[in-house]
């Protein structure tokens, strides 16, 4: 099993000012992992700024959200949310690709 070794604060966009400043879930246990790329044509800068966020299956991050992990902001990528299953096909974790946000 993979360990959730850090925490994320999950933010959604504020419709008044357009900023991601509404905290919806503080201290979500998670793991921010590098994405393995084999045979894909991907730019090195893009690879450096893209990660996979993994967290417990019991929480659903909104489709349009930013997460703050150890002081760095990451934007969720629509269409990349999925559920990771463990033994006996039991849902164990959720995952989404995230890209670094320059504030």
N, C-alpha and C positions, 0 to 999 in steps of 0.2 A: 504494500500500500504506500501511496505517496504521502509525504507529510506536508501539512499546511504550515509553513514555517514563518509566516509574517501576517500582517493585518492590513486591510484596506478600508478607507473611509469612502463610502459610495455617495456620489452627488448627482442630482438631476438639475436640469436647466430651470432657471427662474424666468418665467414668462414676462416679468416686468422689465428686467434689465438684460436678459439674454445670457447671463453668466451661469456657470455651473456652481451655484453656491447654496443649494438646498441639500443639506445632509440627510439622506434617507436611511443609512445604515452605518453607524460608526463601528470601527474595530471588527470588520468581517474577517474571520480567519481565512487565509488564502495562500496561494503560491503563485509567484510571478516567474514563469519559465521561458527560456529561449525557445523559439520555434525551430524544429528541425526541418531543414530544407534539402531535399535531394532531387536533383534533376530539374529543379524549377529555375526559371530565369528571374532572378530577383536582384534588385539593386542593393549594393552593400549598405548604403545609408538607410534604405528602407528596412533591411534586415536588422540593423542595429537599433532601430526605433520601434520594432514590433516585438511583442511578447504574447504569451498565452497566459491568461489569468484563470486559475483553477480554484474553486471553492466548494463548500458543502452543498449537497443537493437540496437541502432544506430551505434555501433562500433563492429568490429569482431577482437578479439584477435587471433593472429596466433596460429596454432596448437602447435608449439614448441616454447614456450615463458617462460620467467620468469617475475614475477611482484614484485616490491618493494613496500610494504605497511608498512608505519611507520618505515622504517629502517630494515625490515625483508624481505628476499627474499623467494619467493614461485615459484615452478615449476608447470606448467600446466600438467595435466594428460590426455594424449591422450584418446579419446573415451568417455570422460565424458562431453563434451560440449553439451549444450542443450538450448532451448529457453523456458522461463517461460511465460505463457500466463495469462492475466488478464480477466476482465469481457468481455463478448461477444467473447471470444477466441482470443483476440487481443494480439499479441506479445508485451511484456512489458519489460522484462529483459532477459539477457543471463546469463548463469552460467557455471562454470567448477570447478572440483575438483582440488585443488592445494596441494602440499606437501612442507613442509619447506625445504629450502636448507641451508646446513651448509657451509658457506664460510670460 
